[in-house]
Amino acid sequence: MAATHKPKSLDILTEDVILLSQVPGEFPDEFRPHLSAVYRWVRKGVHGQKLVSVRLGAKIVTSRQAVARFIAAINSDEA
């Protein structure tokens, strides 16, 4: 059975909170993921890592810091 990594929690009081729909806009044009990829990162993950998010009412949010942690984690797994 594969080991699961407990993702770092999202601190909505201290981190730069953004809607999931805003995540693609955080990337340069040549690396911009499709919005469906962002939702897949949250639901299924990549290489055992998931993008941390929380539901606030009807919205799902993450943070710029969580996106940076996610990108770093999936790149360290490839090494």
SVG drawing of the C-alpha trace seen along z (x, -y; Angstrom):
<svg xmlns="http://www.w3.org/2000/svg" viewBox="-22 -37 39 39">
<polyline fill="none" stroke="black" stroke-width="0.4" points="0.0,0.0 1.4,-3.4 2.3,-5.8 0.1,-8.9 1.5,-12.3 -0.5,-14.5 -0.6,-17.9 0.2,-21.0 -3.0,-22.7 -4.0,-26.0 -3.9,-29.0 -6.5,-31.3 -5.7,-34.0 -2.0,-34.4 -1.7,-33.1 -2.7,-34.9 -6.0,-33.2 -7.2,-32.9 -10.1,-31.1 -9.2,-27.9 -10.4,-29.7 -7.6,-32.3 -4.8,-29.7 -4.1,-29.6 -3.6,-33.3 -0.8,-33.0 1.4,-31.2 3.2,-32.8 1.4,-32.4 3.7,-29.7 3.2,-27.5 -0.5,-28.3 -2.4,-25.2 -6.0,-24.7 -8.6,-25.2 -9.5,-21.5 -5.9,-20.6 -6.1,-22.7 -9.3,-20.9 -7.6,-17.6 -4.6,-18.7 -7.1,-19.2 -9.1,-16.0 -6.6,-13.4 -3.2,-15.0 0.0,-14.4 2.7,-11.9 0.9,-11.4 0.7,-15.2 -2.5,-17.2 -3.0,-20.9 -4.4,-21.9 -7.7,-23.7 -10.6,-24.5 -14.3,-25.2 -15.5,-28.6 -19.3,-28.6 -19.9,-27.8 -16.3,-28.6 -13.2,-26.5 -10.0,-28.4 -6.3,-27.7 -3.4,-30.1 -0.4,-31.3 1.8,-29.7 -0.1,-26.3 0.4,-26.4 4.1,-27.0 4.4,-24.1 2.5,-21.9 4.8,-22.7 7.9,-22.2 6.5,-18.9 5.7,-17.4 9.1,-18.5 11.0,-17.0 9.2,-13.7 10.5,-13.6 14.2,-13.9"/>
</svg>
